[in-house]
Amino acid sequence: MKYHIEGMDCASCIGKIETALKRMPGVSDVQLNFATETLELSLTPGAPTQASDIEKTIKSLGFGISANTGQQTVSAIDIDSDNQMAPQDKQWWQTQKGKQVVGLGILMGSAYALSLLLPAYGIWVFAIAVIVGVFPFARKALALAKTGSFFSIETLMSVAVLGALIIGEAEEAAAVVFLFSIGELFESIAADRARAGIRALSSLVPKSAILLDAQGGQRNVPATSLQVNDLVLVRPGDRVSADGSIVQGASSLDDSPVTGESVPVAKTMGDNVFAGSINIDGVLQVRVEKTAADNTISRIIELVEQAQASKAPTARFIEKFSRYYTPAVMAIAALIIIIPPLAMGGDWSTWLYRGLALLLIACPCALVLSTPAAIASGLAVGARRGLLIKGGSALETIGQVKTVAFDKTGTLTEGKPRVTDVVAFTQEDSSIQGQNSQGQDEILALFASVETGSSHPLAEAIVSHAEAAKVFIPVAFNASATAGKAVHATVAERALAIGSPVYAADEALISSTQQAQIEALQNEGKTVSVLFDEQNREVLGLIALRDELRDDAHEGVAQLKAMGVRSVMLTGDNRLTAQALASNLDVEWEAELLPEDKLRLLNEMKNNRKIAMVGDGINDAPALATADVGIAMGGGTDVAIETADIALLKSRVTDMAHLIALSRATMRNIHQNVIFALGLKGVFLITTVFGITGLWIAVLADAGATVLVTLNALRLLRFKGAPPLVNPPKVVK
């Protein structure tokens, strides 16, 4: 049986639902996926439990449930299904929890206003706010208790709030309910944002495809309807609609969404193409080899789902602590109220007063605030520094990381090629503007002239480099392109061409000295383009390009090393490029990796240690999801940012060290807050039992602990970042 569950805001929700279902006779194989909000289970035929009983139980726990009768879920490629997107389109104030927060806010505002204008009636409005606000939590706590979760956080809150209300502290009880409701709302919003990553992945594959029939006719069809052996047309600028192989045409394809390759790859007949890749400059006919449900993007989506489902997020501290704290406090309060009057002849009213005071002291206001107050400050100071952290769990976990795996393209590097070398070969019989030899500026001018008008990233890099060098670019005529191989143009009455070393070797005469220079540049991980004269087959010069390291990459890696964090580079690029850049950074590396390979390596590197993944591409999405913390560069793709737990909005490598330092500072603050909250309450618990302090001291103790916790958390706002390096690394270009 398959269901769609609504309202799962944190990992603890899974435990609550599983505990309830496993207690029902005939129910087995319960599998909950928090990321896709799906529930799968087996129900024994003839068992006393019916499908209606399952739905009723889950609804009683405060979750929505609907039967999943379709074959595809949010994770599938059926991106035309609007009904699946509708719940995520709601604004926060349109949700049930949002309406609850707004309603409580209105009630509390009214109560404060009435307490000032009509003090005698203010307490009654506060009482109404408490009853209305605590009712959903109390009802859920009761339902959880009936299904096996006896001491949940809802139980803790209900007992604390009702205890405060009984002894006349309605104002404080209302504040606790309101703050807790806000926390629940934020948790719900964060959960929806986390799930947006999977929905964004589906949008990479085009909704329609151009299907070619046997007579050569063309018609638009849904991409999901394509079958194996169908023939589709892919025009320049289109995304490839399905995994397949080229049967006609040649072009350069941007495979970065799938492989992470930073430079477009030239492909021709017989080469494989991936769904989601972008066709740059040629018309292709592609034979479909995989259906929409089995293409590359679908597999990436499945990897993300599996990674998010298998991830074990840190449970909220209060949720764990309440298993012991709540029953202990309730038991102690009951004993204080009952035993002295019965066993020692004490006055019932005196010991009832002391028991209620103990409940008030035990009210978890400070304890509930201890973690979120510090987390809120940490998130605020992080946002101020351009560190977008999607929740307290990610902020807590990143400080425990011992290994950081970096993608190369767009993460450690700038994500776009730059000209690194311009080489001019002297030709005795050639001249430019009357000169007998060609210098670097002249060769650069010819390169830029031939490449002018091309939209290829390498061409744009060459033209930009020439313009930055203020080189005069001659006018080119008769420009054309051999798709995926070379560009041609006539410059100063000479037929010139620019192509790869392989293409140039077939069309021109490359000497052994020139070949050695080409190989030397390629061994440095650079992409080499060759300029040659098509008439006399003479090689005129070379230009080498490479996606260079970010300016702060060396410092960022060095800071992590100083903090005891290991850095590893994982990339889909070729081994020569990876080796050259990794040697420059002095980090470990792995190259030519597909998304599945990155996933496998991350799992191998974990080895019972926390690991973070930093990336910016679609192909990084599974790795970002499977790592303990996924971190996306702010300049990367929307999918990477949605899938990741943290986004570095300023795209600085050094922000990784600041992020880890912020996490460690936040965790120290949380530990201090817990000690303040529990320590102060412990002291006044003892003094209350012995009658040394009364109800007003109990209120003061609770308020005092809350103030201490809040003030301590605010200290995080002065966070200055990771300490600077004593000996900054020397950058080698």
Salt bridges, closest charged atoms under 4 A:
ASP9 OD2 - LYS97 NZ 2.00
GLU37 OE2 - ARG195 NH1 3.40
ASP80 OD1 - LYS207 NZ 3.87
GLU154 OE1 - LYS16 NZ 3.18
GLU154 OE2 - LYS140 NZ 3.84
GLU184 OE1 - LYS97 NZ 3.74
GLU184 OE2 - ARG316 NH1 3.36
GLU187 OE1 - ARG316 NH1 3.38
ASP192 OD1 - ARG195 NH1 3.59
ASP238 OD2 - ARG235 NE 2.95
ASP255 OD2 - LYS267 NZ 2.89
ASP407 OD1 - LYS598 NZ 3.09
GLU414 OE1 - ARG418 NE 3.52
ASP421 OD1 - LYS526 NZ 2.63
GLU524 OE1 - LYS526 NZ 2.78
ASP533 OD2 - ARG494 NH2 3.37
GLU534 OE2 - HIS488 ND1 2.99
GLU548 OE1 - ARG546 NE 2.60
ASP573 OD2 - LYS408 NZ 2.62
GLU588 OE1 - ARG566 NH2 2.95
GLU596 OE2 - ARG299 NH2 3.88
ASP597 OD1 - ARG600 NH2 3.89
GLU604 OE2 - ARG600 NH1 3.45
ASP620 OD1 - LYS598 NZ 2.68
ASP645 OD2 - LYS311 NZ 3.47
ASP655 OD1 - ARG652 NH2 3.25
ASP702 OD1 - LYS681 NZ 2.80
